[in-house]
Amino acid sequence: MRIALIGILGLGLGCSSVPRGPAAASSSPAFRCSAQGGPSWTEYNSSHFLLDTDAPEGKAVALLQELETLRAADLIPTTPGQ
């Protein structure tokens, strides 16, 4: 099963700290898709995740590794004997 991670990358790479409100309009550039001259997006995948992002390759790969680590940790039984 694959999970598309569009949007979670922003949270994982710090976009959640982008200013919001009236001041944000003047302090940060508006989003532009690649078809309108914005950065191109690349698709990366791991064993369990699919990630579409405009982040640099190193950050995307690091996020996928972290997600795989979190998934593996979540699958470890917490009850003795299992």
Secondary structure as a PSIPRED ss2 file (coil, helix, strand):
# PSIPRED VFORMAT (PSIPRED V4.0)

   1 M C   1.000  0.000  0.000
   2 R C   1.000  0.000  0.000
   3 I E   0.000  0.000  1.000
   4 A E   0.000  0.000  1.000
   5 L C   1.000  0.000  0.000
   6 I C   1.000  0.000  0.000
   7 G C   1.000  0.000  0.000
   8 I H   0.000  1.000  0.000
   9 L H   0.000  1.000  0.000
  10 G H   0.000  1.000  0.000
  11 L H   0.000  1.000  0.000
  12 G H   0.000  1.000  0.000
  13 L C   1.000  0.000  0.000
  14 G C   1.000  0.000  0.000
  15 C H   0.000  1.000  0.000
  16 S H   0.000  1.000  0.000
  17 S H   0.000  1.000  0.000
  18 V C   1.000  0.000  0.000
  19 P C   1.000  0.000  0.000
  20 R C   1.000  0.000  0.000
  21 G C   1.000  0.000  0.000
  22 P H   0.000  1.000  0.000
  23 A H   0.000  1.000  0.000
  24 A H   0.000  1.000  0.000
  25 A H   0.000  1.000  0.000
  26 S H   0.000  1.000  0.000
  27 S H   0.000  1.000  0.000
  28 S C   1.000  0.000  0.000
  29 P C   1.000  0.000  0.000
  30 A C   1.000  0.000  0.000
  31 F C   1.000  0.000  0.000
  32 R C   1.000  0.000  0.000
  33 C C   1.000  0.000  0.000
  34 S H   0.000  1.000  0.000
  35 A H   0.000  1.000  0.000
  36 Q H   0.000  1.000  0.000
  37 G C   1.000  0.000  0.000
  38 G C   1.000  0.000  0.000
  39 P C   1.000  0.000  0.000
  40 S C   1.000  0.000  0.000
  41 W C   1.000  0.000  0.000
  42 T E   0.000  0.000  1.000
  43 E E   0.000  0.000  1.000
  44 Y E   0.000  0.000  1.000
  45 N E   0.000  0.000  1.000
  46 S C   1.000  0.000  0.000
  47 S C   1.000  0.000  0.000
  48 H C   1.000  0.000  0.000
  49 F E   0.000  0.000  1.000
  50 L E   0.000  0.000  1.000
  51 L E   0.000  0.000  1.000
  52 D E   0.000  0.000  1.000
  53 T E   0.000  0.000  1.000
  54 D C   1.000  0.000  0.000
  55 A C   1.000  0.000  0.000
  56 P C   1.000  0.000  0.000
  57 E H   0.000  1.000  0.000
  58 G H   0.000  1.000  0.000
  59 K H   0.000  1.000  0.000
  60 A H   0.000  1.000  0.000
  61 V H   0.000  1.000  0.000
  62 A H   0.000  1.000  0.000
  63 L H   0.000  1.000  0.000
  64 L H   0.000  1.000  0.000
  65 Q H   0.000  1.000  0.000
  66 E H   0.000  1.000  0.000
  67 L H   0.000  1.000  0.000
  68 E H   0.000  1.000  0.000
  69 T H   0.000  1.000  0.000
  70 L H   0.000  1.000  0.000
  71 R H   0.000  1.000  0.000
  72 A H   0.000  1.000  0.000
  73 A H   0.000  1.000  0.000
  74 D H   0.000  1.000  0.000
  75 L C   1.000  0.000  0.000
  76 I C   1.000  0.000  0.000
  77 P C   1.000  0.000  0.000
  78 T C   1.000  0.000  0.000
  79 T C   1.000  0.000  0.000
  80 P C   1.000  0.000  0.000
  81 G C   1.000  0.000  0.000
  82 Q C   1.000  0.000  0.000
